[in-house]
């Protein structure tokens, strides 16, 4: 998943899918500077990473954002460190205020 998120083109595709699912053709149209094959390759990486779910409807392929893996990352890596970072920021604030008081007293 990290490899999939590392590429800015793939993050742009995910941004396109935030509001609603899009067909592969719509995604290709959203990136006129990239050829269809390149967009398809990026989609394959996103599907393999579980970040995009596809659904075939006849000849049309709908692409849906799958937010579950992103949510798991936030829960594991961001939320888990928030309390520690907040405590350290509070401690730094207290130390700087103590030093400021010592200077002016």
C-alpha positions in Angstrom: 0.0 0.0 0.0 2.8 2.4 0.8 4.2 1.9 -2.7 0.8 2.7 -4.2 0.5 5.9 -2.1 4.1 7.0 -2.9 3.3 8.0 -6.5 1.6 11.4 -6.9 -0.3 10.2 -10.0 -2.0 7.5 -8.0 -2.8 9.9 -5.2 -4.5 12.1 -7.8 -6.5 9.2 -9.0 -7.7 8.5 -5.4 -8.6 12.2 -5.1 -10.7 11.9 -8.2 -12.6 8.9 -6.7 -13.3 10.6 -3.3 -16.6 12.2 -4.3 -18.0 9.3 -6.4 -17.0 6.3 -8.4 -15.8 6.9 -12.0 -15.4 4.8 -15.0 -11.9 4.2 -16.3 -12.7 6.4 -19.3 -13.7 9.3 -16.9 -10.5 8.8 -15.1 -8.5 8.9 -18.3 -10.3 12.1 -19.3 -9.4 13.7 -16.0 -5.7 13.3 -16.8 -5.4 14.5 -20.5 -1.6 14.7 -20.2 -1.4 10.9 -19.5 -2.2 8.2 -22.0 -4.9 5.6 -21.2 -2.3 2.9 -20.7 -0.5 4.8 -18.0 -3.7 5.5 -16.1 -4.7 1.9 -16.4 -1.3 0.8 -14.9 -1.8 3.2 -12.0 -5.2 1.8 -11.4 -3.8 -1.8 -11.4 -1.4 -0.8 -8.6 -4.2 0.8 -6.6 -6.5 -2.3 -7.1 -3.6 -4.6 -6.0 -3.1 -2.4 -2.9 -6.8 -2.7 -2.1 -7.3 1.1 -2.3 -9.6 0.8 -5.4 -12.4 -1.7 -5.9 -13.6 -2.2 -9.5 -17.0 -3.4 -10.7 -17.7 -4.4 -14.3 -21.0 -3.3 -15.8 -21.0 -4.7 -19.3 -18.1 -3.1 -21.1 -17.8 -0.4 -18.5 -15.6 -0.7 -15.5 -16.5 1.4 -12.4 -13.7 2.3 -10.0 -14.6 2.9 -6.3 -12.3 4.3 -3.6 -11.9 1.8 -0.8 -11.2 4.0 2.3 -10.8 1.0 4.7 -7.0 0.6 4.2 -6.4 4.3 4.6 -8.5 4.3 7.8 -6.4 1.5 9.1 -3.2 3.5 8.5 -4.6 6.5 10.3 -5.7 4.4 13.2 -2.4 2.6 13.5 0.1 5.2 12.6 -1.4 8.6 13.3 -3.9 8.2 16.1 -1.5 5.9 18.0 1.1 8.7 18.1 -1.2 11.7 18.7 -1.3 11.4 22.5 2.5 11.1 22.7 3.0 14.1 20.4 0.5 16.2 22.4 2.2 15.3 25.7 5.6 16.2 24.3 4.3 19.5 22.9 2.8 20.3 26.3 6.1 19.5 28.0 8.0 21.7 25.5 5.6 24.6 26.1 6.0 24.2 29.9 9.8 24.2 29.6 9.9 27.3 27.4 7.5 29.1 29.8 9.6 28.2 32.8 12.8 29.5 31.0 11.0 32.7 30.0 9.9 33.2 33.7 13.5 32.6 34.9 14.7 35.3 32.4 12.3 37.9 33.5 12.2 37.2 37.2 
